Amino acid sequence: MKILKLNRGVVAILAVSMSALAANAQQNFQHTITGETLKIMEEAPEKGRDTPAVKKFLETAVNPYNGVIGCLPKGEEAYLVACSGCHGHVGEGKLGPGLNDGYWTYPKNLTDKGLFETIFGGAQGMMGPHGGHLELDEVLKMMAWIRNLNTGDVKDASWLSEPQKAAFKPFDSKAWEGAGKAEAAKAECKISGD
């Protein structure tokens, strides 16, 4: 009888532990300035929440669109609408800081999680939150575009995997406006596992 109670106790502990693990499957995203937990699923538009890329990002905090050439035209489109007025058409900086070099006002933006938190929840100055009006999938594509604008040293591109770093070429706006954008538009915006 004692063994049966112990086993039930162990089973109960395991069940509670598994529930806690499942609850923590989604990363905890925090506001860049206040540290408050961002209510992503409550604030983001419904459309674009359930794509494979969004699901993967919410679990891993790694943007699966980074380095996916076919996703860049949509990311550029979103960036030009939401970001270029302050950060420049190719991330060179205007009212807001540049986004195409190795310097980040908020060092946490070296990570995909940090960049997402800043875009979604906003930061200081004129950097307002974009989480309430941009689809989550759109934010991820925009982040991939921002990462693509990098003209800095690839060793500082912590958001890239080692194979992506090996293939990295600094952003060249003339090449992009020439054949680059047209080639990217022909490619699929598909992540592995899609």
N, C-alpha and C positions, 0 to 999 in steps of 0.2 A: 504494500500500500504506500509506503514512504517513497519508493522509487517512482511510482505512478505520479504522485504529487510533485516530485522533483522534475520529472519529465514535463508535466504540464506547466510547471513554473518556467522551465527552460524554453518551452514552446512559446509561452506568453512573452518572455523576454525577447526571443527571436522575432516574434511578430511585431512587437513595439519597435525593435531596432530596424526591421525592414521598412516599416512605415516611415520612420525618421529618415532613412536613406532615400526613399521615394520622394518625400517632401523636399529633400535637399537636391533633387536632381536638377532643378532649375537654379542657376546661379543667383546670388543676391546682388542686385545692382543698386548702387548708391549715388545720390546726387553729388556732383563734383565739389560743390562748396559746402553744403550743409551736412553731408553724410547721411541724410535721411534715405530710407529705402524707397526706390522708385517703384511706383505701382504700374508696371509696364502693361499688363493685360487689362487693367482698368482704364488706362488713359489712352492707349494707342487705338487708332481706328481698327474696326473689326477686320476690314479687308487687309490681306497681306500678313495676317498673324500666324497662319497655319501652314506656311510653306515648309518644305524639308529644310531649307537653309535657316529659317527662323527657329525652327525646333532645335536644330543642331546648335545654333548659336546660344540659345537660352540655356542649353545643357552644358556647353563647353566654354562659352565666352570667347570662342575663336570664330572669326568671320570666314565661312566657307567660300565666299565669293572672292576673297583676295587672290589675285593672280589669274582669275578666270576672265579671259579676254572678252568673251561674248557678253559678259555682264557690264562691261565698262560703258557702252553707250547709254544705257538706262541710268547708270550711276552718275554719269556726266550730266544728263538731263536733270536729274533731281538736284544735283549740286548747283547747277547754273540757276535754278529757280530759288533754292533755299539758302545758298551759301555765298555765291560769287559777289553779291552786292557788298559784302563786308570783307571777304577773304580773297577777292580777285578771281578772275576767270580761270587761271591755272594755279590757284593757291599761292600767288605771290604776295598776298597781303594788301590791305587797303586800310579801312577803319579797324578791321580785326587783324590779328596776327597772320603771318604767312603759314601755310600748311604744307608746303612742298619741300621743306628742308629738314634738317635733323633736329631742329629746336622745337620744343613743345612748351607752351606756356604752362600747361599742366602735365608734368612728367608721366602721369598715369595714362595719358593719351598715346604713349608708346605701345600700349596694349589695346587690343580690339575692345575689350571690356571697358576700359577707361574712355576711349574715344566715343563709344556708344553712349556711355553715361553722360558725357559732356553734351553730345548732340541731343539726346533724348530729354535730359533734365535741365539743360542750360548751365550757365556759369556766371562769371562776373561781367560787369559792364553791359554791353549791348547783346551779349550772347544769351538770347532767350531760349526757352525750351522748344524743341521741335517735335516732341513725342506725341502731342495731341493732334497734330495735323499730317504728319508723314507716316505712311504705312511702314511697319517694321521691316518688311522685305525691301522696301525702297531705301530705308536707312542703311541697311547692310550693303546694298549696291552702291550707295553714295559713299559709304566708308571705303569700299574697294576702289572707287574712283579717286578718293583723297589719297589713299595709299599709293595708287598708280602715279600720282603727280610727283612723287618723291624724286628729287634731284640730288639728294644727299648720298652719303656713303652707304652702301648696302649693308655693311657690318652693323649699322645703327638701326636697320629695318627689322626690329625684333618681331614684327607681326608676320614676317615671311618664314616659311619652312626652309630648311637647308636646300632642297631642290629648287624652290622658288628663288632663293638668293643666288644660286648658281646661274639661273636664267635671267636674272634681273638686269635691266638696262635703265639708266636714269631717264626720266620723262623728257621727251623732245616734242614741244608743241607743234613745230613745223611738220615733223613726221606724222604726228597724230592727225593734224588737219589735212595732210596729204593722203596717204594710203592707209594709215593706221586705223582711223575711224571706220572707213569703208570695210576693211578686213574684219574688224571687230564686230561690225553689224552683221556680217555673214556667219560668224561663229555662234555656237549655242551658248546660252547662259545656263549652264548645267553644272551642278556640283557632283562629285563622286557619290554614288549611292542613290542618285535620282533615278 
